[in-house]
Amino acid sequence: MLNVLIVTFPFFALVLAGYIAARRKLLPLEAIPGLNGFVLFFALPCMLFRFGSTTPIAQLLDAAVFGVYLFCALLMVTFALVITLNERIRWNDGALGALVAAFPNTGFMGVPLLAALLGPQAVGTVIVVMVVDMVVTSSLCIALSRLDDAQGDGVHAMLDAGRKALRGVLSNPMSWSVLLGAAASAVDFRFPAPVEKTVWLLADAASPVALFTIGAVLARSQMQANHPMPLSDYVPVALMKLFLHPLLVLGVGMGAMQLGVPLEPAALTVMVLIAALPSASNVSLLAERFGADNGRIARIILVSTSVSFLTFSAAVNLLT
């Protein structure tokens, strides 16, 4: 366990550093969008491209990983909606809450953390899982969030939300970096040395800046979410993310292997560890964009991120 904590501690320490910097106003809140922009449009796409282009194309086209993880994501969304929808939490808040229960922080935290723990051979599985969450799970939950408009033209509202979600996927530089990385891997493409060095330098910056930014975003969300809220509105969802999600992936994955699905044990281990990650911090931005209760979403992300230092490290210790 100590060896695992030695690897995981710096990643969570950077999140804490960003949180403290924002809370103490050492980092102005106005600077956080700039950090987000650097990570989202420059550093993280370069890191994903590097991993994609240096990963065998067969690992990036693993249908077993895609199918098993997608099935688990759909179950998580369904279960989260069933237990959270009530007179106060309607479809908009419930669907974004379901997304935060099923969508791990794979891009900002999972890629560098799992590569450090398991080596570059884990990255192919990580990228497949990211595609599921970015394309399918997010689009589904955004569409479901529009069901509150069912009193009017609910179908039109859902279709409009679906179009917005699709535009979001197409405009997300991470989606394109994964696609271009896979294409580069397929044709064995390499940049000229000076260009490759530039891309690799940006890739190296992704991990520390992304983790620091997560902490700053969590602090900003907590500072702005100043209305009281019962623990029952957000703690159960955070616990679902940290405990139910990885257990579900483990159980479904083992069952699939028993049925003859060609899922490699090493890939299942990576999938379970991805599911054990805290909730994705970018769901807070989606909640703000679609008018959901961002205070609730921010609390779920904060609780899951805080507790995951112990739960994720324990999962790594058990599985590796």
TORFI-750395 format. One record per residue (C-alpha): residue number from 1; chain; y, x, z. Coordinates in Angstrom, 3 decimals, always signed. Layout:
N
{k NUM | c A | Y Y | X X | Z Z}
...
***
This chain:
320
{k 1 | c A | Y +0.000 | X +0.000 | Z +0.000}
{k 2 | c A | Y +2.365 | X +2.856 | Z +0.820}
{k 3 | c A | Y +1.928 | X +4.331 | Z -2.668}
{k 4 | c A | Y +2.816 | X +0.938 | Z -4.194}
{k 5 | c A | Y +5.923 | X +0.597 | Z -2.031}
{k 6 | c A | Y +7.033 | X +4.076 | Z -3.080}
{k 7 | c A | Y +7.082 | X +2.848 | Z -6.687}
{k 8 | c A | Y +8.513 | X -0.652 | Z -6.085}
{k 9 | c A | Y +11.129 | X +0.233 | Z -3.453}
{k 10 | c A | Y +13.672 | X +1.854 | Z -5.829}
{k 11 | c A | Y +13.623 | X -1.206 | Z -8.108}
{k 12 | c A | Y +14.364 | X -3.647 | Z -5.300}
{k 13 | c A | Y +16.805 | X -1.185 | Z -3.698}
{k 14 | c A | Y +18.881 | X -1.287 | Z -6.890}
{k 15 | c A | Y +18.921 | X -5.090 | Z -6.720}
{k 16 | c A | Y +20.101 | X -4.864 | Z -3.099}
{k 17 | c A | Y +22.750 | X -2.324 | Z -4.085}
{k 18 | c A | Y +24.165 | X -4.688 | Z -6.695}
{k 19 | c A | Y +24.107 | X -7.550 | Z -4.197}
{k 20 | c A | Y +25.995 | X -5.550 | Z -1.559}
{k 21 | c A | Y +28.479 | X -4.216 | Z -4.104}
{k 22 | c A | Y +29.409 | X -7.740 | Z -5.179}
{k 23 | c A | Y +29.445 | X -9.179 | Z -1.644}
{k 24 | c A | Y +31.684 | X -6.349 | Z -0.383}
{k 25 | c A | Y +33.852 | X -6.687 | Z -3.506}
{k 26 | c A | Y +33.189 | X -3.079 | Z -4.454}
{k 27 | c A | Y +32.240 | X -4.612 | Z -7.788}
{k 28 | c A | Y +34.755 | X -7.275 | Z -8.876}
{k 29 | c A | Y +33.091 | X -10.541 | Z -9.809}
{k 30 | c A | Y +35.043 | X -10.423 | Z -13.062}
{k 31 | c A | Y +33.109 | X -7.263 | Z -14.014}
{k 32 | c A | Y +29.686 | X -8.912 | Z -13.783}
{k 33 | c A | Y +29.835 | X -10.525 | Z -17.264}
{k 34 | c A | Y +30.560 | X -7.066 | Z -18.676}
{k 35 | c A | Y +27.464 | X -5.633 | Z -16.994}
{k 36 | c A | Y +25.447 | X -8.599 | Z -18.233}
{k 37 | c A | Y +26.755 | X -8.039 | Z -21.758}
{k 38 | c A | Y +25.859 | X -4.354 | Z -21.726}
{k 39 | c A | Y +22.311 | X -5.085 | Z -20.544}
{k 40 | c A | Y +21.726 | X -8.112 | Z -22.776}
{k 41 | c A | Y +23.224 | X -6.818 | Z -26.033}
{k 42 | c A | Y +22.700 | X -3.059 | Z -25.820}
{k 43 | c A | Y +20.421 | X -1.501 | Z -23.207}
{k 44 | c A | Y +17.629 | X -4.058 | Z -22.849}
{k 45 | c A | Y +17.166 | X -4.675 | Z -26.605}
{k 46 | c A | Y +16.890 | X -0.918 | Z -27.109}
{k 47 | c A | Y +14.290 | X -0.679 | Z -24.348}
{k 48 | c A | Y +12.267 | X -3.581 | Z -25.782}
{k 49 | c A | Y +12.494 | X -2.105 | Z -29.278}
{k 50 | c A | Y +11.271 | X +1.260 | Z -27.999}
{k 51 | c A | Y +8.327 | X -0.313 | Z -26.198}
{k 52 | c A | Y +7.523 | X -2.590 | Z -29.143}
{k 53 | c A | Y +7.727 | X +0.136 | Z -31.749}
{k 54 | c A | Y +5.502 | X +2.494 | Z -29.751}
{k 55 | c A | Y +2.895 | X -0.146 | Z -28.827}
{k 56 | c A | Y -0.068 | X -0.756 | Z -31.169}
{k 57 | c A | Y +0.545 | X -3.934 | Z -33.139}
{k 58 | c A | Y -2.811 | X -5.415 | Z -32.034}
{k 59 | c A | Y -1.560 | X -5.536 | Z -28.433}
{k 60 | c A | Y +1.512 | X -7.476 | Z -29.554}
{k 61 | c A | Y -0.607 | X -10.105 | Z -31.335}
{k 62 | c A | Y -2.991 | X -10.936 | Z -28.474}
{k 63 | c A | Y -3.738 | X -14.655 | Z -28.942}
{k 64 | c A | Y -5.798 | X -14.819 | Z -25.749}
{k 65 | c A | Y -2.886 | X -13.632 | Z -23.624}
{k 66 | c A | Y -0.526 | X -16.004 | Z -25.420}
{k 67 | c A | Y -2.776 | X -19.048 | Z -25.005}
{k 68 | c A | Y -3.771 | X -18.507 | Z -21.374}
{k 69 | c A | Y -0.245 | X -17.733 | Z -20.229}
{k 70 | c A | Y +1.233 | X -20.668 | Z -22.165}
{k 71 | c A | Y -1.302 | X -23.065 | Z -20.611}
{k 72 | c A | Y -0.358 | X -21.829 | Z -17.128}
{k 73 | c A | Y +3.362 | X -22.118 | Z -17.879}
{k 74 | c A | Y +2.945 | X -25.739 | Z -18.971}
{k 75 | c A | Y +0.962 | X -26.515 | Z -15.808}
{k 76 | c A | Y +3.656 | X -24.924 | Z -13.647}
{k 77 | c A | Y +6.419 | X -26.924 | Z -15.316}
{k 78 | c A | Y +4.454 | X -30.158 | Z -14.930}
{k 79 | c A | Y +3.603 | X -29.546 | Z -11.278}
{k 80 | c A | Y +7.154 | X -28.515 | Z -10.385}
{k 81 | c A | Y +8.526 | X -31.699 | Z -11.945}
{k 82 | c A | Y +5.967 | X -33.884 | Z -10.172}
{k 83 | c A | Y +6.795 | X -32.556 | Z -6.712}
{k 84 | c A | Y +10.577 | X -32.238 | Z -7.082}
{k 85 | c A | Y +11.821 | X -35.264 | Z -9.048}
{k 86 | c A | Y +13.322 | X -37.869 | Z -6.713}
{k 87 | c A | Y +16.414 | X -40.042 | Z -6.336}
{k 88 | c A | Y +18.667 | X -37.015 | Z -5.882}
{k 89 | c A | Y +16.969 | X -34.477 | Z -8.158}
{k 90 | c A | Y +16.892 | X -36.082 | Z -11.586}
{k 91 | c A | Y +15.663 | X -34.691 | Z -14.912}
{k 92 | c A | Y +18.497 | X -32.208 | Z -15.444}
{k 93 | c A | Y +18.133 | X -30.524 | Z -12.051}
{k 94 | c A | Y +14.359 | X -31.002 | Z -12.005}
{k 95 | c A | Y +13.719 | X -29.480 | Z -15.436}
{k 96 | c A | Y +15.861 | X -26.403 | Z -14.756}
{k 97 | c A | Y +14.155 | X -26.093 | Z -11.378}
{k 98 | c A | Y +10.787 | X -26.272 | Z -13.126}
{k 99 | c A | Y +11.920 | X -23.520 | Z -15.470}
{k 100 | c A | Y +12.890 | X -21.265 | Z -12.595}
{k 101 | c A | Y +9.441 | X -21.938 | Z -11.059}
{k 102 | c A | Y +7.610 | X -20.891 | Z -14.241}
{k 103 | c A | Y +9.882 | X -18.199 | Z -15.729}
{k 104 | c A | Y +9.531 | X -14.748 | Z -14.088}
{k 105 | c A | Y +12.207 | X -12.079 | Z -14.309}
{k 106 | c A | Y +10.235 | X -10.222 | Z -16.957}
{k 107 | c A | Y +13.067 | X -8.815 | Z -19.049}
{k 108 | c A | Y +15.409 | X -7.420 | Z -16.418}
{k 109 | c A | Y +12.749 | X -6.436 | Z -13.861}
{k 110 | c A | Y +9.213 | X -6.801 | Z -15.174}
{k 111 | c A | Y +9.288 | X -4.498 | Z -18.193}
{k 112 | c A | Y +10.502 | X -1.349 | Z -16.393}
{k 113 | c A | Y +8.648 | X -2.112 | Z -13.157}
{k 114 | c A | Y +5.245 | X -2.752 | Z -14.752}
{k 115 | c A | Y +5.645 | X +0.199 | Z -17.102}
{k 116 | c A | Y +6.275 | X +2.400 | Z -14.059}
{k 117 | c A | Y +3.306 | X +0.946 | Z -12.165}
{k 118 | c A | Y +0.702 | X +0.600 | Z -14.907}
{k 119 | c A | Y +1.932 | X +2.812 | Z -17.717}
{k 120 | c A | Y +3.058 | X +1.992 | Z -21.266}
{k 121 | c A | Y -0.293 | X +0.345 | Z -22.092}
{k 122 | c A | Y +0.852 | X -2.685 | Z -20.067}
{k 123 | c A | Y +3.917 | X -3.296 | Z -22.219}
{k 124 | c A | Y +2.122 | X -5.124 | Z -25.048}
{k 125 | c A | Y +0.990 | X -7.863 | Z -22.669}
{k 126 | c A | Y +4.453 | X -8.028 | Z -21.092}
{k 127 | c A | Y +6.071 | X -8.599 | Z -24.485}
{k 128 | c A | Y +3.629 | X -11.400 | Z -25.389}
{k 129 | c A | Y +4.412 | X -13.140 | Z -22.097}
{k 130 | c A | Y +8.145 | X -12.757 | Z -22.701}
{k 131 | c A | Y +7.794 | X -14.490 | Z -26.064}
{k 132 | c A | Y +6.075 | X -17.468 | Z -24.383}
{k 133 | c A | Y +8.815 | X -17.809 | Z -21.785}
{k 134 | c A | Y +11.770 | X -17.235 | Z -24.089}
{k 135 | c A | Y +10.585 | X -19.429 | Z -26.943}
{k 136 | c A | Y +8.334 | X -22.162 | Z -25.532}
{k 137 | c A | Y +8.887 | X -22.645 | Z -21.795}
{k 138 | c A | Y +12.681 | X -22.380 | Z -21.945}
{k 139 | c A | Y +12.979 | X -24.695 | Z -24.957}
{k 140 | c A | Y +10.691 | X -27.300 | Z -23.361}
{k 141 | c A | Y +12.587 | X -27.357 | Z -20.067}
{k 142 | c A | Y +15.970 | X -27.554 | Z -21.784}
{k 143 | c A | Y +14.728 | X -30.512 | Z -23.824}
{k 144 | c A | Y +13.358 | X -32.222 | Z -20.696}
{k 145 | c A | Y +16.675 | X -31.708 | Z -18.930}
{k 146 | c A | Y +18.276 | X -34.128 | Z -21.394}
{k 147 | c A | Y +16.063 | X -37.061 | Z -20.325}
{k 148 | c A | Y +18.789 | X -38.229 | Z -17.932}
{k 149 | c A | Y +20.518 | X -39.484 | Z -21.081}
{k 150 | c A | Y +17.626 | X -41.845 | Z -21.822}
{k 151 | c A | Y +19.817 | X -44.853 | Z -20.996}
{k 152 | c A | Y +21.598 | X -44.119 | Z -24.251}
{k 153 | c A | Y +20.070 | X -42.308 | Z -27.162}
{k 154 | c A | Y +17.595 | X -40.234 | Z -25.181}
{k 155 | c A | Y +15.666 | X -39.075 | Z -28.241}
{k 156 | c A | Y +18.857 | X -37.854 | Z -29.886}
{k 157 | c A | Y +19.827 | X -36.015 | Z -26.692}
{k 158 | c A | Y +16.452 | X -34.276 | Z -26.526}
{k 159 | c A | Y +16.605 | X -33.299 | Z -30.197}
{k 160 | c A | Y +20.098 | X -31.929 | Z -29.690}
{k 161 | c A | Y +18.886 | X -29.950 | Z -26.678}
{k 162 | c A | Y +15.971 | X -28.669 | Z -28.747}
{k 163 | c A | Y +18.354 | X -27.474 | Z -31.454}
{k 164 | c A | Y +20.505 | X -25.741 | Z -28.844}
{k 165 | c A | Y +17.437 | X -24.093 | Z -27.352}
{k 166 | c A | Y +16.326 | X -22.891 | Z -30.793}
{k 167 | c A | Y +19.802 | X -21.516 | Z -31.500}
{k 168 | c A | Y +19.643 | X -19.767 | Z -28.143}
{k 169 | c A | Y +16.343 | X -18.121 | Z -29.064}
{k 170 | c A | Y +17.645 | X -17.043 | Z -32.479}
{k 171 | c A | Y +20.862 | X -15.661 | Z -31.004}
{k 172 | c A | Y +19.084 | X -13.831 | Z -28.166}
{k 173 | c A | Y +19.073 | X -10.109 | Z -28.987}
{k 174 | c A | Y +15.919 | X -9.652 | Z -26.900}
{k 175 | c A | Y +14.008 | X -11.922 | Z -29.284}
{k 176 | c A | Y +15.119 | X -9.880 | Z -32.284}
{k 177 | c A | Y +14.430 | X -6.561 | Z -30.566}
{k 178 | c A | Y +10.859 | X -7.652 | Z -29.840}
{k 179 | c A | Y +10.389 | X -8.806 | Z -33.459}
{k 180 | c A | Y +11.896 | X -5.654 | Z -34.935}
{k 181 | c A | Y +9.911 | X -3.449 | Z -32.551}
{k 182 | c A | Y +6.685 | X -5.165 | Z -33.610}
{k 183 | c A | Y +7.604 | X -4.725 | Z -37.269}
{k 184 | c A | Y +8.366 | X -1.034 | Z -36.695}
{k 185 | c A | Y +4.989 | X -0.627 | Z -34.988}
{k 186 | c A | Y +3.190 | X -2.345 | Z -37.882}
{k 187 | c A | Y +4.665 | X -0.027 | Z -40.534}
{k 188 | c A | Y +4.929 | X +3.063 | Z -38.292}
{k 189 | c A | Y +8.709 | X +3.213 | Z -38.758}
{k 190 | c A | Y +10.802 | X +5.837 | Z -36.959}
{k 191 | c A | Y +14.571 | X +6.227 | Z -36.844}
{k 192 | c A | Y +16.137 | X +9.530 | Z -37.869}
{k 193 | c A | Y +16.222 | X +11.839 | Z -34.846}
{k 194 | c A | Y +19.941 | X +11.414 | Z -33.924}
{k 195 | c A | Y +19.728 | X +7.612 | Z -34.166}
{k 196 | c A | Y +16.477 | X +7.498 | Z -32.215}
{k 197 | c A | Y +18.011 | X +9.645 | Z -29.461}
{k 198 | c A | Y +20.937 | X +7.231 | Z -29.196}
{k 199 | c A | Y +18.635 | X +4.205 | Z -28.986}
{k 200 | c A | Y +16.430 | X +5.928 | Z -26.414}
{k 201 | c A | Y +19.481 | X +6.807 | Z -24.249}
{k 202 | c A | Y +20.520 | X +3.158 | Z -24.204}
{k 203 | c A | Y +16.922 | X +2.204 | Z -23.395}
{k 204 | c A | Y +16.914 | X +4.570 | Z -20.431}
{k 205 | c A | Y +20.032 | X +2.846 | Z -19.063}
{k 206 | c A | Y +18.451 | X -0.618 | Z -19.165}
{k 207 | c A | Y +16.387 | X -0.458 | Z -16.002}
{k 208 | c A | Y +18.983 | X +0.689 | Z -13.415}
{k 209 | c A | Y +21.860 | X -1.350 | Z -14.845}
{k 210 | c A | Y +19.735 | X -4.492 | Z -15.231}
{k 211 | c A | Y +18.459 | X -4.307 | Z -11.654}
{k 212 | c A | Y +21.933 | X -3.646 | Z -10.265}
{k 213 | c A | Y +23.244 | X -6.579 | Z -12.307}
{k 214 | c A | Y +20.551 | X -8.910 | Z -10.918}
{k 215 | c A | Y +21.809 | X -8.201 | Z -7.401}
{k 216 | c A | Y +25.425 | X -8.752 | Z -8.408}
{k 217 | c A | Y +24.589 | X -12.036 | Z -10.143}
{k 218 | c A | Y +22.676 | X -13.266 | Z -7.093}
{k 219 | c A | Y +25.587 | X -12.398 | Z -4.830}
{k 220 | c A | Y +28.065 | X -14.166 | Z -7.104}
{k 221 | c A | Y +25.868 | X -17.256 | Z -7.282}
{k 222 | c A | Y +25.526 | X -17.387 | Z -3.502}
{k 223 | c A | Y +29.272 | X -16.920 | Z -2.997}
{k 224 | c A | Y +30.029 | X -19.761 | Z -5.386}
{k 225 | c A | Y +27.296 | X -22.118 | Z -4.112}
{k 226 | c A | Y +29.194 | X -23.205 | Z -1.022}
{k 227 | c A | Y +27.805 | X -26.722 | Z -0.533}
{k 228 | c A | Y +25.080 | X -27.350 | Z +2.059}
{k 229 | c A | Y +21.567 | X -28.079 | Z +0.851}
{k 230 | c A | Y +18.294 | X -28.879 | Z +2.643}
{k 231 | c A | Y +15.678 | X -26.125 | Z +2.574}
{k 232 | c A | Y +13.212 | X -28.561 | Z +1.044}
{k 233 | c A | Y +15.286 | X -28.626 | Z -2.157}
{k 234 | c A | Y +14.701 | X -24.971 | Z -3.014}
{k 235 | c A | Y +12.294 | X -23.099 | Z -0.706}
{k 236 | c A | Y +9.121 | X -24.880 | Z -1.984}
{k 237 | c A | Y +10.003 | X -23.998 | Z -5.586}
{k 238 | c A | Y +10.561 | X -20.337 | Z -4.665}
{k 239 | c A | Y +7.195 | X -20.247 | Z -2.880}
{k 240 | c A | Y +5.533 | X -21.878 | Z -5.890}
{k 241 | c A | Y +6.890 | X -19.081 | Z -8.068}
{k 242 | c A | Y +5.647 | X -16.323 | Z -5.789}
{k 243 | c A | Y +2.255 | X -17.716 | Z -4.764}
{k 244 | c A | Y +1.089 | X -20.616 | Z -6.930}
{k 245 | c A | Y +2.068 | X -19.091 | Z -10.281}
{k 246 | c A | Y +0.091 | X -15.823 | Z -9.931}
{k 247 | c A | Y -2.880 | X -17.623 | Z -8.382}
{k 248 | c A | Y -2.869 | X -20.115 | Z -11.251}
{k 249 | c A | Y -2.763 | X -17.357 | Z -13.880}
{k 250 | c A | Y -5.569 | X -15.515 | Z -12.101}
{k 251 | c A | Y -7.751 | X -18.617 | Z -11.850}
{k 252 | c A | Y -7.160 | X -19.821 | Z -15.413}
{k 253 | c A | Y -7.580 | X -16.315 | Z -16.794}
{k 254 | c A | Y -10.887 | X -15.767 | Z -15.003}
{k 255 | c A | Y -12.093 | X -19.191 | Z -16.119}
{k 256 | c A | Y -11.134 | X -18.436 | Z -19.710}
{k 257 | c A | Y -13.043 | X -15.153 | Z -19.589}
{k 258 | c A | Y -16.109 | X -16.984 | Z -18.277}
{k 259 | c A | Y -15.847 | X -19.370 | Z -21.242}
{k 260 | c A | Y -15.867 | X -16.465 | Z -23.670}
{k 261 | c A | Y -12.143 | X -16.118 | Z -24.396}
{k 262 | c A | Y -11.585 | X -12.455 | Z -25.411}
{k 263 | c A | Y -9.118 | X -11.718 | Z -22.606}
{k 264 | c A | Y -9.223 | X -8.146 | Z -21.367}
{k 265 | c A | Y -9.349 | X -7.662 | Z -17.554}
{k 266 | c A | Y -6.473 | X -5.179 | Z -17.763}
{k 267 | c A | Y -4.350 | X -7.734 | Z -19.646}
{k 268 | c A | Y -5.141 | X -10.386 | Z -17.023}
{k 269 | c A | Y -4.010 | X -8.015 | Z -14.286}
{k 270 | c A | Y -0.690 | X -7.533 | Z -16.059}
{k 271 | c A | Y -0.308 | X -11.301 | Z -16.532}
{k 272 | c A | Y -0.925 | X -11.988 | Z -12.838}
{k 273 | c A | Y +1.606 | X -9.346 | Z -11.797}
{k 274 | c A | Y +4.155 | X -10.814 | Z -14.207}
{k 275 | c A | Y +3.605 | X -14.231 | Z -12.630}
{k 276 | c A | Y +4.112 | X -12.645 | Z -9.192}
{k 277 | c A | Y +7.617 | X -11.502 | Z -10.153}
{k 278 | c A | Y +10.628 | X -13.428 | Z -8.801}
{k 279 | c A | Y +12.373 | X -16.114 | Z -10.824}
{k 280 | c A | Y +14.411 | X -15.095 | Z -13.867}
{k 281 | c A | Y +18.076 | X -14.671 | Z -12.996}
{k 282 | c A | Y +19.259 | X -15.889 | Z -16.407}
{k 283 | c A | Y +18.100 | X -19.449 | Z -15.580}
{k 284 | c A | Y +21.225 | X -19.646 | Z -13.429}
{k 285 | c A | Y +23.308 | X -19.219 | Z -16.579}
{k 286 | c A | Y +21.350 | X -21.993 | Z -18.307}
{k 287 | c A | Y +21.851 | X -24.305 | Z -15.332}
{k 288 | c A | Y +25.579 | X -23.679 | Z -15.485}
{k 289 | c A | Y +25.649 | X -24.296 | Z -19.241}
{k 290 | c A | Y +23.736 | X -27.592 | Z -19.070}
{k 291 | c A | Y +25.480 | X -28.962 | Z -15.997}
{k 292 | c A | Y +22.569 | X -28.711 | Z -13.552}
{k 293 | c A | Y +22.974 | X -27.910 | Z -9.845}
{k 294 | c A | Y +23.466 | X -24.164 | Z -10.146}
{k 295 | c A | Y +23.670 | X -23.825 | Z -6.359}
{k 296 | c A | Y +20.055 | X -24.961 | Z -6.066}
{k 297 | c A | Y +18.893 | X -22.693 | Z -8.892}
{k 298 | c A | Y +20.736 | X -19.716 | Z -7.398}
{k 299 | c A | Y +19.103 | X -20.297 | Z -4.010}
{k 300 | c A | Y +15.628 | X -20.424 | Z -5.579}
{k 301 | c A | Y +16.273 | X -17.151 | Z -7.410}
{k 302 | c A | Y +17.716 | X -15.499 | Z -4.287}
{k 303 | c A | Y +14.803 | X -16.524 | Z -2.047}
{k 304 | c A | Y +12.151 | X -15.534 | Z -4.593}
{k 305 | c A | Y +13.822 | X -12.175 | Z -5.261}
{k 306 | c A | Y +14.216 | X -11.375 | Z -1.556}
{k 307 | c A | Y +10.650 | X -12.276 | Z -0.597}
{k 308 | c A | Y +9.045 | X -10.755 | Z -3.693}
{k 309 | c A | Y +9.599 | X -7.217 | Z -2.445}
{k 310 | c A | Y +6.685 | X -7.842 | Z -0.067}
{k 311 | c A | Y +4.668 | X -10.374 | Z -2.080}
{k 312 | c A | Y +4.824 | X -8.457 | Z -5.364}
{k 313 | c A | Y +3.950 | X -5.174 | Z -3.667}
{k 314 | c A | Y +1.000 | X -6.891 | Z -1.971}
{k 315 | c A | Y -0.177 | X -8.289 | Z -5.324}
{k 316 | c A | Y -0.010 | X -4.820 | Z -6.900}
{k 317 | c A | Y -1.954 | X -3.371 | Z -3.976}
{k 318 | c A | Y -4.672 | X -6.011 | Z -4.315}
{k 319 | c A | Y -5.038 | X -5.870 | Z -8.085}
{k 320 | c A | Y -4.718 | X -2.164 | Z -8.881}
***
